[in-house]
Amino acid sequence: MRTSRSPANLRLMGFDVDGVLTDGSLYFTPNGEEIKVFSSLDGHGLKMLQGAGIEVIIISGRASRALELRAANLGIAELHMGIEDKRACMDALLARRGLQRAQAGYMGDDVVDLPVLGICGFAATPADGHHFVRAHVDYVARHNGGRGAVREVCEHILASQGRLDALLAAYLD
């Protein structure tokens, strides 16, 4: 495992899709339409990040209409699909915003995510992320991809920034 770094200074958090926002299963209808299953818990975690002023982006190696719809539903404007070089995509996004790599985080589950995970100031993976990825990130979630791992990481980020308790307390009012 790399030297663990805190997400306390993050201003942007990126997520992979298959194996992170979903359980990694690929479902196809007989006519070739792809179906993805997303967790509402994860979705609310992403909304909490956005509400705290942390920009949420998605960088995925695959393109799908289901992902387009989910990103729109969550208000995620920066959706990048069919991306082979996720690191270059992240660097371009950071340059446009005037952000440093240390101000960005990424959550991925497979070895193809390591180049972008390695440049970010905070890197995370689900509990069922590939063993080599788990050895090279700052945070390994207790939950699996598509099953609450994203929510857990969102809450970890918010807690490290001292914002989680107030965000949760607002639901008691």
KOLZAMAR-474875 format. One record per residue (C-alpha): residue number from 1; residue in three letters; chain; x, z, y. Coordinates in steps of 0.5 Angstrom, whole numbers, plus 500, padded with zeros to 3 digits. Each point is the difference from the previous one (the first is absolute). Layout:
NUM,ALA,A,X,Z,Y
...
***
This chain:
1,MET,A,500,500,500
2,ARG,A,503,498,507
3,THR,A,501,506,505
4,SER,A,493,502,502
5,ARG,A,498,498,507
6,SER,A,494,503,504
7,PRO,A,494,496,502
8,ALA,A,499,504,506
9,ASN,A,502,494,505
10,LEU,A,496,495,497
11,ARG,A,497,495,505
12,LEU,A,498,495,494
13,MET,A,498,500,493
14,GLY,A,500,494,495
15,PHE,A,497,500,494
16,ASP,A,501,495,494
17,VAL,A,493,498,496
18,ASP,A,500,499,493
19,GLY,A,502,507,496
20,VAL,A,500,504,507
21,LEU,A,493,498,503
22,THR,A,498,498,493
23,ASP,A,501,503,493
24,GLY,A,504,493,499
25,SER,A,495,497,496
26,LEU,A,498,493,501
27,TYR,A,493,498,499
28,PHE,A,497,493,500
29,THR,A,493,497,499
30,PRO,A,499,494,496
31,ASN,A,500,495,506
32,GLY,A,507,503,502
33,GLU,A,498,505,506
34,GLU,A,505,506,500
35,ILE,A,496,507,500
36,LYS,A,504,506,503
37,VAL,A,498,507,499
38,PHE,A,502,505,506
39,SER,A,499,507,501
40,SER,A,496,503,506
41,LEU,A,504,506,500
42,ASP,A,506,496,501
43,GLY,A,496,496,505
44,HIS,A,499,506,504
45,GLY,A,507,502,500
46,LEU,A,502,494,503
47,LYS,A,494,501,506
48,MET,A,503,507,501
49,LEU,A,507,497,501
50,GLN,A,497,495,505
51,GLY,A,496,505,504
52,ALA,A,507,504,500
53,GLY,A,503,494,504
54,ILE,A,504,498,494
55,GLU,A,499,492,499
56,VAL,A,499,498,493
57,ILE,A,502,493,497
58,ILE,A,499,497,494
59,ILE,A,506,496,497
60,SER,A,498,497,493
61,GLY,A,503,495,495
62,ARG,A,493,497,498
63,ALA,A,495,497,504
64,SER,A,492,502,499
65,ARG,A,494,499,503
66,ALA,A,498,507,498
67,LEU,A,506,503,504
68,GLU,A,498,496,506
69,LEU,A,493,503,500
70,ARG,A,503,507,498
71,ALA,A,505,500,506
72,ALA,A,495,498,505
73,ASN,A,495,505,497
74,LEU,A,506,505,502
75,GLY,A,501,497,507
76,ILE,A,507,498,498
77,ALA,A,502,494,504
78,GLU,A,507,499,497
79,LEU,A,499,497,493
80,HIS,A,506,496,497
81,MET,A,498,497,494
82,GLY,A,504,495,495
83,ILE,A,507,503,503
84,GLU,A,506,500,496
85,ASP,A,505,503,504
86,LYS,A,496,506,502
87,ARG,A,507,503,504
88,ALA,A,500,494,505
89,CYS,A,493,501,501
90,MET,A,500,507,502
91,ASP,A,506,499,504
92,ALA,A,497,494,504
93,LEU,A,494,505,501
94,LEU,A,504,506,502
95,ALA,A,504,495,505
96,ARG,A,493,498,503
97,ARG,A,499,507,502
98,GLY,A,506,502,502
99,LEU,A,501,505,494
100,GLN,A,506,503,496
101,ARG,A,500,499,493
102,ALA,A,500,508,500
103,GLN,A,493,500,503
104,ALA,A,497,496,494
105,GLY,A,498,502,493
106,TYR,A,498,496,494
107,MET,A,496,502,493
108,GLY,A,502,495,495
109,ASP,A,500,501,492
110,ASP,A,504,494,497
111,VAL,A,507,498,500
112,VAL,A,498,494,505
113,ASP,A,499,505,505
114,LEU,A,507,504,500
115,PRO,A,503,495,506
116,VAL,A,494,502,505
117,LEU,A,500,508,497
118,GLY,A,508,500,501
119,ILE,A,499,498,508
120,CYS,A,495,505,502
121,GLY,A,501,507,502
122,PHE,A,495,502,495
123,ALA,A,498,497,493
124,ALA,A,495,502,495
125,THR,A,497,498,494
126,PRO,A,494,502,495
127,ALA,A,501,505,494
128,ASP,A,500,494,496
129,GLY,A,505,496,504
130,HIS,A,506,496,496
131,HIS,A,505,506,498
132,PHE,A,505,496,504
133,VAL,A,496,500,506
134,ARG,A,498,508,499
135,ALA,A,508,501,500
136,HIS,A,501,496,507
137,VAL,A,494,503,504
138,ASP,A,499,506,504
139,TYR,A,494,502,498
140,VAL,A,496,499,493
141,ALA,A,493,502,500
142,ARG,A,497,504,495
143,HIS,A,494,495,499
144,ASN,A,500,493,497
145,GLY,A,499,493,504
146,GLY,A,493,499,502
147,ARG,A,498,507,498
148,GLY,A,502,504,506
149,ALA,A,507,499,501
150,VAL,A,499,497,507
151,ARG,A,496,505,502
152,GLU,A,505,505,498
153,VAL,A,506,497,504
154,CYS,A,496,499,506
155,GLU,A,498,507,500
156,HIS,A,508,502,499
157,ILE,A,501,496,506
158,LEU,A,495,503,504
159,ALA,A,502,507,498
160,SER,A,508,498,501
161,GLN,A,497,499,507
162,GLY,A,496,506,501
163,ARG,A,494,496,501
164,LEU,A,496,501,493
165,ASP,A,497,507,501
166,ALA,A,497,498,506
167,LEU,A,497,494,497
168,LEU,A,497,503,494
169,ALA,A,498,506,505
170,ALA,A,496,495,504
171,TYR,A,495,499,494
172,LEU,A,498,507,500
173,ASP,A,497,499,507
***
